[in-house]
């Protein structure tokens, strides 16, 4: 099997140790906070990032540009290594289009270069699970084309359900009105959201109280499993600096489904800037998003 590199974006929210252990490259979507721009070489620790948000700092994020993508890929291509890039949802960022543009320009320069860009339509550890499945397929001996075909066929089976603790961050991102944010906060309303088939962030429902919102995530999982019931060997959970809440959801998943392999990781700054502290997201394979 010809060697190929898997690359993605830091929005996959996987532990950096996983990227290193599995020889994965990732693009970094930069963010600016309190007048300072942070990148791959200059990143705030997650605890400090969320502490700043809780104190009132409002970060802004930037997509990856095509020149940066080419800089990351070029050394591998020059060694004859093919590239499979699993991009952050095009419904949430222009980074996927930047990767596609980079691939087109590189292949115009060197027609022998083999690059496949897939719009994952995923975010956070949903994108991370997309990468994880690609790594497992590669380990099993699948070619880049075979791996890409499986991911394209199953991308809408990667389910994302989540809740946020502070409606004001959703208002800032244009997801809810200012009135909804103010009133919802006053009466302790917690929204339930998902990522749809076009990769967009969509509010689905709302419940009153934090604990009920966490239980509702597992109820939403139950409604989506379908033929994947009993077939999820791993579940991913990401959180905005609220690990105890993530562990609570993990315990509910273990109790209800007996799934023992659960990866929990902090939501990175790029997505955390829009979702805010207290976000908890659950990712799994199901019949429908």
N, C-alpha and C positions, 0 to 999 in steps of 0.2 A: 504494500500500500504506500502510495506517495505521501510524504510528510506534508501536513498542513497545520497552520497556526490558527487558533481560535482567538479572536479579539472581540472586545465588547466596550462598554462605557462604564465609568465608575458608578453610574446610576443603577447598576446591577446590585450594589450594596453587599457584595460578597466580602468575606474577610480577605484582606490583602494576602494573607498566608495561602489562601486557596488559589489565587492567581499565580503565585510563585510556584507552588507545588505542582500545578497542572500546566505550567508554561503558557499562561494566558496573558496577552497584552490588553491594556485598557486605555481608552481615551478619557481625558479628564475634563469635565464641564466645570469651568472656573466659577467662582462666586466672589462677590464683593460685600464686605461687612465693615461698617464704621470707617469707610474710606480706604480699607486695605483689601487688595485682591489676592485671593488664595488659589493655589494651583497644586499640581501633583507634587511639587517639591516643597511647597509651603502651605501646609494644611493645619487648620486648627484641630486639636483633639475634640472628639465629639462632645464630651462633657462641657468643655468650654464653649463650644459652638451653641449648644442648647441653653446654657446658662445666659449667654449674651441675648439669645432670643427671648428668654423669659424676662430679662431685664429691659426689653423693649427694642433691641437692635433688629433692624429689618434687612436681611440679606437680599441681594439680587443675584441672579444667575445668568450665565452666558452659554450658548451652544458651542459645540466644537466646530472649528472651521476646517475646510478641506485641506489646507496646507499642513495643519497639524496632523491630520490623519495620514497624509502622505509621508510625513517625517517618521511617524511610528512604523508604518508598513514597509517603507522602502528597503531597509537593511535586510529584512526577511526575504523579500522578493528577489533581491540581488543574489541571495544564496540559493535561489530556486525553490523556496518554500511558498506554497500556496496559502491564500488567506481566506478564512471564513469569518466574516464579521457579523456579529449579532447585535443589532442596534437598538438603542432606546426607542420606545414607541414614537412613531412619526406623529401621532395624535397629541403628543406632549412636548415635542422638541423638533427643531430643524436639524439636529445632529445626524439623523439617518440620511437626510438628503445630502449633507456634507460628505458623508462616507460614500454615497453613491457617486457623487461628483468626483471625489478623489479616485475612486476605482476606474471611472471612465477615462480620466486624464492619464492615469498611470498605464492603462491598457492601450491608449493611443500612442504613448511614448514607446511602450514595449508590448507588442501584441502577444508575446509568449507568457506574460504574467497572467496568472489565474486567480481571480478574486471573486468571491460571492458575498454579496451584502444582503442580509435578511432583516426586514423590518419586524422586530419581535412582537410589536404591539403590546409590549410588556414594560413594567416599571418596577423599581426597587427589587426585592428578592423574587418577584415574578420573573423579571429579566434574569435574575440570578439563577432561578430554577431552569430557565431556558438554556443558559450557559451550562449548567450542571448536566442536563440531559445530553447536550452536545458532547461534553467531555466523556460521559459514559458510553455514548455511541462510538466515539473515537477509540476509547480503550477496548471496546469489543471488536475492533478491527474494521469498522465501517470507513469507507472513503469519504472525502469531503462532500462529494456529490450525493452520496447516500445519506450522510448526516443532514445535509441541507434539505433534501427531499422529505425526510421524516419530520424535521422541524416545521417546514412549510405546511405539511399535511395536518400537524397537530397543534399549531400555534394558538388556535382558538379554544383549545382544551386547557390552556394555562389560566387558571382562575385566580382573580385578585379580589379580596373583600377586605375592607378596612373601616376604621372609625377614627375620628380625630377628637381631641379633648378641648380644643379652642376654636370656635367658629370664626374668630376674627382673621385667622390665617387663610381660611377658605374664602372669606369676603375679599381679602387683599388680592387673591388670585382670580377673582371674578366668578367663584363657584356659588356663592350665596350673596343675597343682598345685605346691605348694612343693617336694615331693620331686622332681618332674620338672625343675623349675628348677635345683635344687641339683645333681642327678646329671647333667643335661644339660650344665650349665656345666663340670662336672669333666671330662667326656669329649668336650667340644667339639662337642656336638650343636647343629645349626642347624635350626629348624623352617621348614617351607614352609607358607604359608597363602594363602587367597584370600577374596574376598567373594562370598557365595552369592546365589541368586536372591531371597532375602528381605532382602538387604543386610546380613547378619550376617558377622562375622569368624570364619572357620572354619579350624582347623588341618587340613592335608591329609596331610603327610608330614614326615619329618625325615631329614637327611643329616649326615654327620660332616665338618666342616671348612668354613671360610668360602668358599673358592674353589668347592668343589663345590656349595654352596648357590646361588651366583650363576649358575653354569652351568645348574643345575636350573630357574631362572626361565625361561630361554629354552627349555628342554625342555618346560616346562609350557605356554609359549606355543604351541609346535609342536603339542601335543596338543589345543589348543583352537581353532586357526585355522579348520579345516574349509573351508567355501566362501569364507572371507575370505582364504585363502592367496593372496598376490599382490595383494590389494586394500587393504591398509593403506598409506595414503599418509603417515601420521605415527604415531609411537609416543611415548608419554610415560614418563618415568622419574623417580621422586622418591626422595629419600634423606635419612637422618637424619645430616647432617654427615659424609658419607663419599663425597665426589664422585668420588674415584678408582675406587671400587667401582661407582658408577653408570656411569662412563665405560667401565669394563670390560664391563658388561652391554650398553651401547650398541654397543660394538665387535662383540660377539658377534651382536647383532641385525643389524648392517650386513653382517657376513660371511655370515650364514646366509640373509638375506632380501633384501639389497640396499636396504633402507630407509634413506634418507639423512636424512630430516627427523625428527629426534628431539629433543624438548624435555626437558631435564633441569632440575629445580628442587628446592630444599630442602623437606622436609616441615615444615610450619608447626607452631607450638607446640601447637595443639589436638590434632592427631593424634600429634605427636611425644611429647606427654606420656604417651601410652599405649603407643606402639611403641618409643620409646627411641632413643638414638644407635645408628648402625650399621644402621638399617633400610634396605633397598633394595626398591623396588616397581616393577613393570613393568605398563604399561597399553596395551591394544590392542583392536581389534575382532575378535571370533571367533564361532563358531557357538554356543558354550556357555561359561558361566562356569566 
